[in-house]
Amino acid sequence: MLRTIITLSQDLKMWLDRYSRERKQSTAETIREALIEYRKKKSEEKSLDVFLSTSGLWKEKKMNGTDYSEKIRKDWETRK
């Protein structure tokens, strides 16, 4: 594992130490767990953002996705 230095306020450091002690784990382990959860949450948010930003792309189209796929396949077949 790699080590890194972070700067925390005194209040946050005291809370972190107390929280870690209550869970009988090191402060480093508490921070690792928090970062893993944060990363997971951000990945989920990104997936939701992509979903929301692309939803409704077909609403202006006159054909559904299946018909479009078939049309594209036929176009490729004629190019062979």
C-alpha positions as CSV (number, residue, x, y, z in Angstrom):
1,M,0.0,0.0,0.0
2,L,1.0,3.6,-0.6
3,R,1.1,6.2,2.1
4,T,-0.2,9.7,1.9
5,I,-0.4,12.8,4.1
6,I,-3.7,14.6,4.6
7,T,-4.4,17.8,6.5
8,L,-7.4,17.8,8.8
9,S,-8.9,20.3,11.2
10,Q,-8.3,19.4,14.9
11,D,-12.1,18.7,15.3
12,L,-12.2,16.3,12.4
13,K,-9.0,14.5,13.6
14,M,-10.5,14.1,17.1
15,W,-13.7,12.8,15.7
16,L,-11.9,10.4,13.4
17,D,-9.8,9.1,16.2
18,R,-12.8,8.6,18.5
19,Y,-14.8,6.9,15.7
20,S,-11.9,4.6,14.9
21,R,-11.4,3.7,18.5
22,E,-15.1,2.8,19.0
23,R,-14.8,0.4,16.0
24,K,-11.5,-1.0,17.2
25,Q,-9.7,-0.2,14.0
26,S,-6.9,2.1,13.0
27,T,-7.6,5.6,11.7
28,A,-6.0,4.6,8.4
29,E,-8.5,1.7,8.1
30,T,-11.4,4.1,8.8
31,I,-10.2,6.4,6.1
32,R,-9.7,3.6,3.6
33,E,-13.3,2.3,4.2
34,A,-14.6,5.9,3.8
35,L,-12.8,6.4,0.5
36,I,-14.0,3.0,-0.8
37,E,-17.6,4.0,0.0
38,Y,-17.1,7.5,-1.5
39,R,-15.7,6.1,-4.7
40,K,-18.6,3.6,-4.9
41,K,-21.1,6.4,-4.4
42,K,-19.5,8.6,-7.1
43,S,-19.4,5.7,-9.6
44,E,-23.1,5.1,-9.0
45,E,-23.8,8.9,-9.4
46,K,-21.9,8.9,-12.6
47,S,-23.9,5.9,-14.0
48,L,-27.1,7.7,-13.0
49,D,-25.9,10.9,-14.7
50,V,-25.2,9.0,-17.9
51,F,-28.6,7.4,-17.8
52,L,-30.4,10.7,-17.1
53,S,-28.5,12.5,-19.8
54,T,-29.2,9.9,-22.5
55,S,-32.8,9.1,-21.6
56,G,-35.3,10.2,-24.2
57,L,-32.8,10.2,-27.1
58,W,-35.3,8.2,-29.2
59,K,-38.3,10.4,-28.4
60,E,-37.8,12.5,-31.5
61,K,-37.2,9.5,-33.8
62,K,-39.9,8.1,-36.0
63,M,-38.8,4.5,-35.5
64,N,-38.0,2.4,-32.5
65,G,-34.6,1.0,-31.6
66,T,-35.2,-2.4,-33.1
67,D,-36.3,-0.9,-36.4
68,Y,-33.3,1.3,-36.4
69,S,-30.9,-1.6,-35.7
70,E,-32.5,-3.6,-38.6
71,K,-32.1,-0.6,-40.9
72,I,-28.4,-0.2,-40.0
73,R,-27.8,-3.9,-40.6
74,K,-29.3,-3.7,-44.0
75,D,-27.2,-0.7,-44.8
76,W,-24.0,-2.6,-43.9
77,E,-25.1,-5.7,-45.9
78,T,-25.5,-3.6,-49.0
79,R,-21.9,-2.3,-48.6
80,K,-20.3,-5.8,-48.7
